[in-house]
């Protein structure tokens, strides 16, 4: 009789409904859901309520990213819990992104075009400075309060090797960029550049370009044309609004450094494995739940930063095949030490990591050579 009662209690417990409040876009959405439902189930319920596809939803609860397979119970979500929903731009359905309607986008473009025309009339460069640019091949215009690129820049033509326009208020990168045909380093950090006002055709015609830095702009997309920059060694696109990387990134076989932290990237293409020269990859603070197995092809990889993502595991051949890897940042992920120890090649990686940090450890009063790159040791 007692056993029957217990069984009945367990059954009721499993089917028990809880009410949670999902915080999204300035509003609270009440949702009723069984305690043993998964995060994936919650995403399906919220899709028609938020107009965001499940793969574009990211839940944060008590500072942790919730992974699809987790249940409400295992996530310690109870009746009345508050969950934050972050939506990835470009993964809306139906009427499209909620944030900004088409008329608003069109109005914004008109405003920015008007600002460009005004800015172009205001910029003027002394002849002596132009001659210096031509003689040195270096055009240094960072922190000059520019809203448009001076016409004199284009007069440098093939003599220009480095163009630094960082920390301005640039709105546009025009077709004329193509005339700087010998450009090797292009620095456009901390501007107001957006997809629709960048001439990707002109930019990707720069076949000698080895460094392209677009950190801290308003980019939501890297076009497939980026694959034409086959001489590129550094691609820096941190602090933008990117949701993915193009498949054509695999064409960048000379790429050594890829930094794409602080975006909304939820998918890395398998073609990343074709970037065989990669030494450093930083994908911190994105929306990733997995990395492609092809990461194991990156035999020169020395540093991989993946903190603050929803990762629960790593590519199975990462430690075995990436024999140069000595830096791995997993802070803020779901990867545990138990998971890491199961990988073939873990012991060799841990030895390399210890050797690399030995010098720093020698100078510390206290310290440990144990793995402390964010893997949860409690399990």
DABEL-V634587 format. One record per backbone hydrogen bond with DSSP energy under -0.5 kcal/mol. NH is the residue of the N-H (numbers start at 1). CO is the residue of the C=O. If there is no record, write none. Layout:
# DABEL-V634587
nh->NH co->CO
nh->NH co->CO
This chain:
# DABEL-V634587
nh->5 co->1
nh->6 co->2
nh->7 co->3
nh->8 co->4
nh->9 co->5
nh->10 co->6
nh->11 co->7
nh->12 co->8
nh->13 co->9
nh->14 co->10
nh->15 co->11
nh->16 co->12
nh->16 co->13
nh->18 co->33
nh->20 co->18
nh->20 co->31
nh->21 co->81
nh->22 co->20
nh->22 co->29
nh->23 co->21
nh->23 co->83
nh->24 co->22
nh->24 co->27
nh->27 co->24
nh->29 co->22
nh->30 co->28
nh->31 co->20
nh->33 co->18
nh->33 co->31
nh->35 co->16
nh->36 co->14
nh->37 co->34
nh->39 co->68
nh->39 co->70
nh->40 co->68
nh->42 co->38
nh->43 co->39
nh->44 co->40
nh->45 co->41
nh->46 co->42
nh->47 co->43
nh->48 co->44
nh->50 co->46
nh->51 co->47
nh->52 co->47
nh->53 co->91
nh->56 co->53
nh->57 co->54
nh->58 co->86
nh->60 co->84
nh->61 co->64
nh->64 co->61
nh->66 co->59
nh->70 co->67
nh->72 co->37
nh->73 co->35
nh->75 co->71
nh->76 co->73
nh->77 co->72
nh->80 co->19
nh->81 co->78
nh->83 co->21
nh->83 co->81
nh->84 co->60
nh->85 co->23
nh->86 co->58
nh->86 co->84
nh->88 co->56
nh->91 co->88
nh->93 co->51
nh->96 co->93
nh->105 co->101
nh->106 co->102
nh->107 co->103
nh->108 co->104
nh->109 co->105
nh->110 co->106
nh->111 co->107
nh->112 co->108
nh->113 co->109
nh->114 co->110
nh->115 co->111
nh->116 co->112
nh->117 co->113
nh->118 co->114
nh->119 co->115
nh->120 co->116
nh->121 co->117
nh->122 co->118
nh->122 co->119
nh->123 co->119
nh->130 co->126
nh->131 co->127
nh->132 co->128
nh->133 co->129
nh->134 co->130
nh->135 co->131
nh->136 co->132
nh->137 co->133
nh->139 co->137
nh->139 co->162
nh->140 co->138
nh->141 co->139
nh->141 co->164
nh->143 co->166
nh->144 co->141
nh->145 co->167
nh->153 co->150
nh->154 co->150
nh->154 co->151
nh->155 co->151
nh->156 co->153
nh->157 co->154
nh->159 co->156
nh->160 co->157
nh->161 co->137
nh->162 co->137
nh->163 co->185
nh->164 co->139
nh->165 co->163
nh->165 co->187
nh->167 co->189
nh->168 co->190
nh->169 co->146
nh->171 co->147
nh->173 co->197
nh->174 co->172
nh->177 co->174
nh->178 co->175
nh->179 co->176
nh->180 co->177
nh->181 co->179
nh->183 co->180
nh->184 co->161
nh->185 co->161
nh->186 co->211
nh->187 co->163
nh->187 co->185
nh->188 co->186
nh->188 co->213
nh->190 co->215
nh->191 co->216
nh->192 co->170
nh->194 co->171
nh->195 co->218
nh->197 co->194
nh->198 co->195
nh->199 co->173
nh->199 co->197
nh->200 co->198
nh->203 co->199
nh->204 co->200
nh->205 co->202
nh->206 co->203
nh->207 co->205
nh->209 co->206
nh->210 co->184
nh->211 co->184
nh->212 co->234
nh->213 co->186
nh->214 co->212
nh->214 co->236
nh->216 co->238
nh->217 co->239
nh->218 co->193
nh->223 co->221
nh->226 co->223
nh->227 co->224
nh->228 co->225
nh->229 co->226
nh->230 co->228
nh->232 co->229
nh->233 co->210
nh->234 co->210
nh->235 co->257
nh->236 co->212
nh->237 co->235
nh->237 co->259
nh->239 co->261
nh->240 co->262
nh->241 co->219
nh->243 co->220
nh->245 co->267
nh->249 co->246
nh->250 co->247
nh->251 co->248
nh->252 co->249
nh->253 co->251
nh->255 co->252
nh->256 co->233
nh->257 co->233
nh->258 co->280
nh->259 co->235
nh->260 co->258
nh->260 co->282
nh->262 co->284
nh->263 co->285
nh->264 co->242
nh->266 co->243
nh->267 co->243
nh->272 co->269
nh->273 co->270
nh->274 co->271
nh->275 co->272
nh->276 co->274
nh->278 co->275
nh->279 co->256
nh->280 co->256
nh->281 co->303
nh->282 co->258
nh->283 co->281
nh->283 co->305
nh->285 co->307
nh->286 co->308
nh->287 co->265
nh->295 co->292
nh->296 co->293
nh->297 co->294
nh->298 co->295
nh->299 co->297
nh->301 co->298
nh->302 co->279
nh->303 co->279
nh->304 co->327
nh->305 co->281
nh->306 co->304
nh->306 co->329
nh->308 co->331
nh->310 co->288
nh->312 co->289
nh->318 co->315
nh->320 co->344
nh->321 co->317
nh->322 co->317
nh->322 co->318
nh->323 co->321
nh->325 co->322
nh->326 co->302
nh->327 co->302
nh->329 co->304
nh->330 co->328
nh->330 co->373
nh->333 co->330
nh->334 co->311
nh->337 co->376
nh->340 co->336
nh->341 co->337
nh->342 co->338
nh->342 co->339
nh->343 co->340
nh->346 co->343
nh->349 co->345
nh->350 co->346
nh->351 co->347
nh->352 co->348
nh->353 co->349
nh->354 co->350
nh->355 co->351
nh->356 co->352
nh->357 co->353
nh->358 co->354
nh->358 co->355
nh->361 co->357
nh->362 co->358
nh->363 co->359
nh->363 co->360
nh->364 co->361
nh->376 co->335
nh->379 co->376
